[in-house]
Amino acid sequence: MNVELGGGTLGLEDFVDDFYELDGFADTSYFETLERHGIDTSEGIDSCDIDHGDIDLIRACITWCVRGDRFCDGLLAAQARSGFLDRCLSRLKELDEG
């Protein structure tokens, strides 16, 4: 499974490696951050308003996807297939450029 970002593709294993190499990017309190944004993680996070999310929400969502895959094999790939991960990365890019 690959993730498309900025016209290129990145394998999910490479994505996870890069995620952990970005010192300070992972939200170590992502459950609290999601809760603060009104997200009920018991049903997943697909209902998140990513298009209007701030950097904290986007970091928490990406962290939730990556960390969740450690406990539920295939979660990250499912989030990539559904387009959720791509929407997170696109919003992150928007915030970075803004």
C-alpha positions as CSV (number, residue, x, y, z in Angstrom):
1,M,0.0,0.0,0.0
2,N,1.3,3.4,-0.9
3,V,0.4,6.9,0.2
4,E,0.4,9.7,-2.3
5,L,1.8,13.1,-1.2
6,G,2.8,16.0,-3.3
7,G,2.7,14.1,-6.6
8,G,4.9,11.2,-5.3
9,T,4.2,8.0,-3.5
10,L,5.5,6.6,-0.3
11,G,5.1,3.0,0.9
12,L,3.3,2.7,4.2
13,E,6.4,1.1,5.9
14,D,8.5,4.0,4.7
15,F,5.8,6.4,6.0
16,V,5.8,4.8,9.4
17,D,9.6,4.9,9.5
18,D,9.6,8.6,8.5
19,F,6.9,9.3,11.1
20,Y,9.0,8.0,13.9
21,E,12.1,9.8,12.6
22,L,10.3,13.2,12.8
23,D,11.4,14.2,16.2
24,G,8.6,15.9,18.1
25,F,5.9,15.3,15.4
26,A,4.1,12.4,17.1
27,D,1.4,13.5,19.6
28,T,2.2,11.5,22.7
29,S,-1.2,12.5,24.2
30,Y,-3.2,12.0,21.0
31,F,-6.2,10.5,22.8
32,E,-6.5,13.7,24.9
33,T,-6.0,15.9,21.9
34,L,-8.7,14.1,20.0
35,E,-11.0,14.2,23.0
36,R,-10.4,18.0,23.3
37,H,-11.5,18.3,19.7
38,G,-14.7,16.4,20.4
39,I,-13.6,13.2,18.6
40,D,-15.0,9.9,20.0
41,T,-12.3,7.4,19.1
42,S,-14.4,4.4,20.1
43,E,-16.0,4.6,16.6
44,G,-12.8,5.5,14.8
45,I,-11.9,9.0,13.7
46,D,-13.3,9.1,10.1
47,S,-15.8,11.8,11.2
48,C,-13.0,14.3,12.0
49,D,-13.3,17.6,10.2
50,I,-9.8,17.3,8.8
51,D,-10.4,20.0,6.2
52,H,-10.7,22.6,8.9
53,G,-8.5,21.0,11.6
54,D,-5.6,22.7,13.2
55,I,-2.1,21.3,13.4
56,D,-2.8,19.7,16.8
57,L,-5.7,17.8,15.4
58,I,-3.9,16.6,12.3
59,R,-0.9,15.4,14.3
60,A,-3.2,13.6,16.7
61,C,-5.1,11.9,13.8
62,I,-1.9,10.8,12.1
63,T,-0.5,9.5,15.4
64,W,-3.8,7.7,16.0
65,C,-3.5,6.0,12.6
66,V,0.2,5.0,13.0
67,R,-0.1,3.9,16.7
68,G,-3.4,2.2,16.1
69,D,-1.9,0.0,13.5
70,R,0.4,-1.5,16.1
71,F,-2.6,-2.9,18.0
72,C,-5.0,-3.4,15.0
73,D,-3.0,-4.7,12.1
74,G,-4.2,-3.2,8.8
75,L,-5.6,0.0,10.4
76,L,-3.1,2.3,8.7
77,A,-3.7,0.7,5.3
78,A,-7.5,1.0,5.8
79,Q,-7.1,4.7,6.6
80,A,-4.9,5.1,3.5
81,R,-7.4,3.3,1.3
82,S,-10.3,5.3,2.6
83,G,-8.5,8.6,1.8
84,F,-8.4,9.7,5.4
85,L,-4.6,9.6,5.7
86,D,-4.3,11.5,2.4
87,R,-6.7,14.2,3.7
88,C,-4.6,14.5,6.8
89,L,-1.4,14.9,4.8
90,S,-3.0,17.4,2.4
91,R,-4.3,19.5,5.4
92,L,-0.8,19.3,7.0
93,K,0.7,20.6,3.8
94,E,-1.9,23.4,3.6
95,L,-1.1,24.4,7.2
96,D,2.7,24.3,6.5
97,E,2.3,26.6,3.5
98,G,-0.1,29.0,5.3
